[in-house]
Amino acid sequence: MTIIDKLLKTAKNQHHVAKTPPLTKRRGKKAETLQDKARDHLWMHFTRQGPLSAGAEVPIIVKGSGHHIWDDKGKKYFDGLSGLFVVNAGHGRKRLAEVAAKQAEELAFFPLWSYAHPSAIELADKLADYAPGDLNKVFFTTGGGEAVESAFKLAKQYWKLMGKPMKHKVISRNIAYHGTPQGALAITGIPAMKAMFEPLTPGGFRVPNTNYYRAEEMGFPGGTEEEFGLWAANRIEEMIEFEGAETVAAVFLEPVQNSGGCFPPPPGYFQRVREICDKHDVLLVSDEVICAFGRIGEMFACTAFDYVPDIITCAKGMTSGYSPIGAMITSDRLFEPFAKGNTTFYHGYTFGGHPVSAAVALENLKIFEEEKINEHVRENSPKFRAALERLLDIPIVGDVRGAGYFFGIELVKNKTTKETFSEAESEKLLRGFLSKALFQAGLYCRADDRGDPVIQLAPPLTIGPTEFDEIEAILRDVLTRASKLL
């Protein structure tokens, strides 16, 4: 058979496949339950889709109040993850719902494309007040990934306007998650999450993260946590110099790295990173999609760790999840080339700075101030840590780390050697047991294997010592059973 014959045969087969009737829908048999409808039509995010085992169902959450959620069967759970690091002020805030309804009645939508509306103006003003230094310009998005995407694009355009068009590369840390849009995904440091979408936006480079528990495995020769922080920061400078400072646009870092299990910055880390960025004329982006709005006990976590970035990206807790919004907050320096009236940042989103979302954000931030939520987190964070550290007597609990109301518990096979689990063992431990067992025990949280196996906790910021003990008791029971299982 000639090549032409093969091509014709392939085309014929493809034409035949294209004419194959679609899968039969439930014609004449309307789905009667939410479970049926979920199985038939709902494509869940970051979820393995497939046939459910006998008796298994899609968990359906129907109600939230305070730090609890309820499923469609009436069972109550502790929301140990604030939905997805989002519901910082807690569930069921009628006040926020009423503000959303009032704004929707008055002005449901108008874009920020050459126009403005009061709630976006007031929110931008409020965020600029909270932000450190000269971070005074607020560009709204609808979520965190879009905020990171915006920062990536702004960094590249800024350097072009400044006569340095080769500065387009970005540096981030191993295992770090910065979002799923193509640009943000190039910054994300999780290879398995990116492989199926390659080729990605070029220019993303990785450096070591700040997991002191695994410092030796990263090549750190040994020493104090502060020495490790300086070592990790210096790897950023090493990467900038290797790639050429004239080609590097920005460094993207979370104040406390989420993926991998809550890596806090060692003392002095961000101060050294700021020095490096200034020395090489590289922008520092503080990705605070999770860490902003009280998660670390400040409106912006860079304040908690005493550094001033060039850009802050934020989202999630800005409205406590009552309506979607995100933002990129930039310094006056970055806005200056656009302030002359002869160029434009060719970027935007239809729903960026949505009137309802902006109004809800303003009211949510009022609640933070009135109830002194940041002060509450700062006061109680050591008690939360102490409650979780009681779990270190369990054989598989290797490390407890984090800051504010944002903690990770790393699970290990051998505490003495810090040996981690194999891929098969991790699958059995996390997906085969822990995720289901924790939920069945009444605790919604995250059992994650992007890196070494961890359990992540980020509850609503309104809880206190009584709830810390409740979380610890559930974790103790389930993790003790997991140890015996292995």
Secondary structure in CASP SS format (residue, H / E / C, confidence):
PFRMAT SS
TARGET T0000
AUTHOR 0000-0000-0000
METHOD secondary structure of the structure
MODEL  1
M C 1.00
T C 1.00
I H 1.00
I H 1.00
D H 1.00
K H 1.00
L H 1.00
L H 1.00
K H 1.00
T H 1.00
A H 1.00
K H 1.00
N H 1.00
Q H 1.00
H H 1.00
H H 1.00
V H 1.00
A H 1.00
K C 1.00
T C 1.00
P C 1.00
P C 1.00
L C 1.00
T C 1.00
K C 1.00
R C 1.00
R C 1.00
G C 1.00
K C 1.00
K C 1.00
A C 1.00
E C 1.00
T C 1.00
L H 1.00
Q H 1.00
D H 1.00
K H 1.00
A H 1.00
R H 1.00
D H 1.00
H H 1.00
L C 1.00
W C 1.00
M C 1.00
H C 1.00
F C 1.00
T C 1.00
R C 1.00
Q C 1.00
G C 1.00
P C 1.00
L C 1.00
S C 1.00
A C 1.00
G C 1.00
A C 1.00
E C 1.00
V C 1.00
P C 1.00
I C 1.00
I E 1.00
V E 1.00
K E 1.00
G E 1.00
S E 1.00
G E 1.00
H C 1.00
H E 1.00
I E 1.00
W E 1.00
D E 1.00
D C 1.00
K C 1.00
G C 1.00
K C 1.00
K E 1.00
Y E 1.00
F E 1.00
D E 1.00
G C 1.00
L C 1.00
S H 1.00
G H 1.00
L H 1.00
F H 1.00
V C 1.00
V C 1.00
N C 1.00
A C 1.00
G C 1.00
H E 1.00
G C 1.00
R C 1.00
K H 1.00
R H 1.00
L H 1.00
A H 1.00
E H 1.00
V H 1.00
A H 1.00
A H 1.00
K H 1.00
Q H 1.00
A H 1.00
E H 1.00
E H 1.00
L C 1.00
A C 1.00
F C 1.00
F C 1.00
P C 1.00
L C 1.00
W C 1.00
S C 1.00
Y C 1.00
A C 1.00
H C 1.00
P H 1.00
S H 1.00
A H 1.00
I H 1.00
E H 1.00
L H 1.00
A H 1.00
D H 1.00
K H 1.00
L H 1.00
A H 1.00
D H 1.00
Y H 1.00
A C 1.00
P C 1.00
G C 1.00
D C 1.00
L E 1.00
N E 1.00
K E 1.00
V E 1.00
F E 1.00
F E 1.00
T E 1.00
T C 1.00
G C 1.00
G H 1.00
G H 1.00
E H 1.00
A H 1.00
V H 1.00
E H 1.00
S H 1.00
A H 1.00
F H 1.00
K H 1.00
L H 1.00
A H 1.00
K H 1.00
Q H 1.00
Y H 1.00
W H 1.00
K H 1.00
L H 1.00
M C 1.00
G C 1.00
K C 1.00
P C 1.00
M C 1.00
K C 1.00
H C 1.00
K E 1.00
V E 1.00
I E 1.00
S E 1.00
R E 1.00
N C 1.00
I C 1.00
A C 1.00
Y C 1.00
H C 1.00
G C 1.00
T C 1.00
P C 1.00
Q H 1.00
G H 1.00
A H 1.00
L H 1.00
A H 1.00
I H 1.00
T C 1.00
G C 1.00
I C 1.00
P H 1.00
A H 1.00
M H 1.00
K H 1.00
A H 1.00
M H 1.00
F H 1.00
E C 1.00
P C 1.00
L C 1.00
T C 1.00
P C 1.00
G C 1.00
G E 1.00
F E 1.00
R E 1.00
V E 1.00
P C 1.00
N C 1.00
T C 1.00
N C 1.00
Y H 1.00
Y H 1.00
R H 1.00
A C 1.00
E H 1.00
E H 1.00
M H 1.00
G C 1.00
F C 1.00
P C 1.00
G C 1.00
G C 1.00
T C 1.00
E H 1.00
E H 1.00
E H 1.00
F H 1.00
G H 1.00
L H 1.00
W H 1.00
A H 1.00
A H 1.00
N H 1.00
R H 1.00
I H 1.00
E H 1.00
E H 1.00
M H 1.00
I H 1.00
E H 1.00
F H 1.00
E H 1.00
G C 1.00
A H 1.00
E H 1.00
T H 1.00
V E 1.00
A E 1.00
A E 1.00
V E 1.00
F E 1.00
L E 1.00
E C 1.00
P C 1.00
V C 1.00
Q E 1.00
N C 1.00
S C 1.00
G C 1.00
G C 1.00
C C 1.00
F E 1.00
P C 1.00
P C 1.00
P C 1.00
P C 1.00
G C 1.00
Y H 1.00
F H 1.00
Q H 1.00
R H 1.00
V H 1.00
R H 1.00
E H 1.00
I H 1.00
C H 1.00
D H 1.00
K H 1.00
H H 1.00
D C 1.00
V C 1.00
L E 1.00
L E 1.00
V E 1.00
S E 1.00
D E 1.00
E C 1.00
V C 1.00
I C 1.00
C C 1.00
A C 1.00
F C 1.00
G C 1.00
R C 1.00
I C 1.00
G C 1.00
E C 1.00
M C 1.00
F C 1.00
A H 1.00
C H 1.00
T H 1.00
A H 1.00
F C 1.00
D C 1.00
Y C 1.00
V C 1.00
P C 1.00
D C 1.00
I E 1.00
I E 1.00
T E 1.00
C E 1.00
A C 1.00
K H 1.00
G H 1.00
M H 1.00
T C 1.00
S C 1.00
G C 1.00
Y C 1.00
S C 1.00
P C 1.00
I C 1.00
G E 1.00
A E 1.00
M E 1.00
I E 1.00
T E 1.00
S E 1.00
D H 1.00
R H 1.00
L H 1.00
F H 1.00
E H 1.00
P H 1.00
F H 1.00
A C 1.00
K C 1.00
G C 1.00
N C 1.00
T C 1.00
T C 1.00
F C 1.00
Y C 1.00
H C 1.00
G C 1.00
Y C 1.00
T C 1.00
F C 1.00
G C 1.00
G C 1.00
H C 1.00
P H 1.00
V H 1.00
S H 1.00
A H 1.00
A H 1.00
V H 1.00
A H 1.00
L H 1.00
E H 1.00
N H 1.00
L H 1.00
K H 1.00
I H 1.00
F H 1.00
E H 1.00
E H 1.00
E H 1.00
K C 1.00
I H 1.00
N H 1.00
E H 1.00
H H 1.00
V H 1.00
R H 1.00
E H 1.00
N H 1.00
S H 1.00
P H 1.00
K H 1.00
F H 1.00
R H 1.00
A H 1.00
A H 1.00
L H 1.00
E H 1.00
R H 1.00
L H 1.00
L H 1.00
D H 1.00
I C 1.00
P C 1.00
I C 1.00
V E 1.00
G E 1.00
D E 1.00
V E 1.00
R E 1.00
G E 1.00
A E 1.00
G C 1.00
Y C 1.00
F E 1.00
F E 1.00
G E 1.00
I E 1.00
E E 1.00
L E 1.00
V C 1.00
K C 1.00
N E 1.00
K C 1.00
T C 1.00
T C 1.00
K C 1.00
E E 1.00
T C 1.00
F C 1.00
S C 1.00
E H 1.00
A H 1.00
E H 1.00
S H 1.00
E H 1.00
K H 1.00
L H 1.00
L H 1.00
R H 1.00
G H 1.00
F H 1.00
L H 1.00
S H 1.00
K H 1.00
A H 1.00
L H 1.00
F H 1.00
Q H 1.00
A C 1.00
G C 1.00
L E 1.00
Y E 1.00
C C 1.00
R E 1.00
A E 1.00
D E 1.00
D C 1.00
R C 1.00
G C 1.00
D C 1.00
P C 1.00
V E 1.00
I E 1.00
Q E 1.00
L E 1.00
A C 1.00
P C 1.00
P C 1.00
L C 1.00
T C 1.00
I C 1.00
G C 1.00
P H 1.00
T H 1.00
E H 1.00
F H 1.00
D H 1.00
E H 1.00
I H 1.00
E H 1.00
A H 1.00
I H 1.00
L H 1.00
R H 1.00
D H 1.00
V H 1.00
L H 1.00
T H 1.00
R H 1.00
A H 1.00
S H 1.00
K H 1.00
L H 1.00
L C 1.00
END
